[in-house]
Amino acid sequence: MAAAVIMSVLVLTILSLLRVNVIIAILAAGLTAGVMNGESLIASLKLITDGMGEQASVALSYILLGAFAVAINYSGITTILVGYLVRVLKDMRTLTVLVIAGVASLSQNVVPVHIAFIPILIPPLLHLFDRMKLDRRAVAAALTFGLKAPYVMIPVGFGLIFHQTIQESMDSSGLSISITEIAQSLLIPGSGMIVGLLIAIFYTYRRKREPLESDAAHEINFAASSEKTKSVRFNWRHGLTLIAIFVTLFIQAFYENLVLAALAGLILMFVFKVIPFKQGDRVVTDGIAMMGTIAFVMLISGGYANVLTETESVSSLVDASSEYIGDNQAFIAFVLLLLGLVVTMGIGSSFATVPILAALFVPICFSAGFSPMATAALIGTAGALGDAGSPASDSTLGPTSGLNADGRHHHIWDTCVPTFIHYNIPLFIFGWAASLIL
C-alpha cells in the first residue's frame, strides 16, 4: 500500500519530535507500515524482528567501539588531547567546528573508518565545548557533513562503494554509466551540503550557548579538570594506546570490518596492560552505557526497513506516484526527490535505499528523457536525502553517540532537526537543479 510509507514516516517523525524515545517511535512506525499493508500486529512484529538481524554486525560494532573508546580514555591519552586543544583553540569556536568537519571528512575517504572515530574523539572534547560555550548543534552539523558529503562527491573509500552501488543498480535496470560520470553528476548536489555547513557554522549556530544540565544517570566521565590536564605527561601507556588505535584503523581500512577492528583494538589494550584485566567489566559496561542505545536503534531500524521491503511499500508508492507525474521533467524530478526523502527518512541508510530507488527511478527517467548523468544525480541525491535528519541514520546516531556521552545532547532536537534543515533542504534544491542542468 503506497500510503503505508508516508504514514509510517509521519508516525516516526511526529513521535520523535514529541520526544518519544526513538526506539519506541521506530517500532510504532514499523507496526503502522505493517498493519496498513494488511498484516496483523503479530505478523508485523515478526517482520521487524526478522529484519533486525541485518543490522546485527553494525550494532555489535557500536558496542565494541564504545568499549574501545572508554579504554582509550582510561589510558589518559584523551586528557593530553584535551589539554593540547584547550591551549591551541582556546575560544575559537568557529575554527574548532571547521577542524571537526575536516577530521570527519577524512573518515569517509582518506582513513575510511566511518563513525568509528566519534566515540574516541568527541567525548573527551565535551568539557572544552562547554568551556567555550560552543553550540553542540554546530558540532553535530559538522560531524554529519563529514559523514555524508565526502561519500556523495568523492569516489574513494566509502564514496567508491556508494558510487559503485549507484552504477550497479542503474546497470541492472538497463542504463550504463561510468563512475567518473556519477562523480561529476553528484558534485552539484554535494555542493549544496557545503552551503548548508557554512550557513550552520557562520550564521545559525555561531552564538554562544550555555551548556545544558548534565543527566547524571547517563554521564560518562570523559572530561578532565584543568589541573589534571596540566599534570599528565606522555608515557609508555599512551604509546601503546596509539599502537592499538593504528591497528584498529588499519584493520578497518584493509579488511573493511568494523567489528574485527574494534575487537582487535580492545584486546590489544588488555594485552598491552594499558587496561588492567580487573577493569574489563567496567570498560565494557561503560561502553554499553555510551553506545548501547544507538546500537539498539540500528537493530530496530533494520526491522523497520524489512517491513517496508517485504510488503513492497516503497515500490507501491513509486508506482502510484508515477501515474500522476506526467512528462514535465521539473515536476518529475521534484516528485522523485520527495519520494527519496520520505523513503530514506524511514530506512535511514542511503546505501540501502539506492538499489530500491534505482530500480524504480531508471524507467521513469528514461521515458521522461533524462540523461544518464541527470538520472544518476536524482538517484544519488534521493538516496542521500533523509540520511541526514533521520532518527535511524548512522549519520545522526554517530554524532549523538559522542555529543551525548554526558547526557547533555538530545538526539532529535540537537542532531536530527539541525542536520535535516541544513543538509536536506540544500541537497533537495541542488539535486533538483542538477537533474535539469545535466
Salt bridges, closest charged atoms under 4 A:
ASP50 OD2 - LYS46 NZ 2.95
ASP130 OD1 - ARG136 NH2 3.01
ASP130 OD2 - ARG408 NH1 2.56
ASP135 OD2 - ARG137 NH2 2.76
ASP135 OD1 - ARG209 NH1 3.34
GLU210 OE2 - LYS133 NZ 2.89
ASP215 OD2 - HIS218 ND1 2.65
ASP286 OD2 - ARG282 NE 3.53
ASP387 OD2 - LYS148 NZ 3.94
ASP394 OD2 - HIS114 NE2 2.97
ASP406 OD2 - ARG136 NH2 2.89
ASP406 OD2 - ARG408 NE 3.79
ASP414 OD1 - ARG209 NH2 3.71
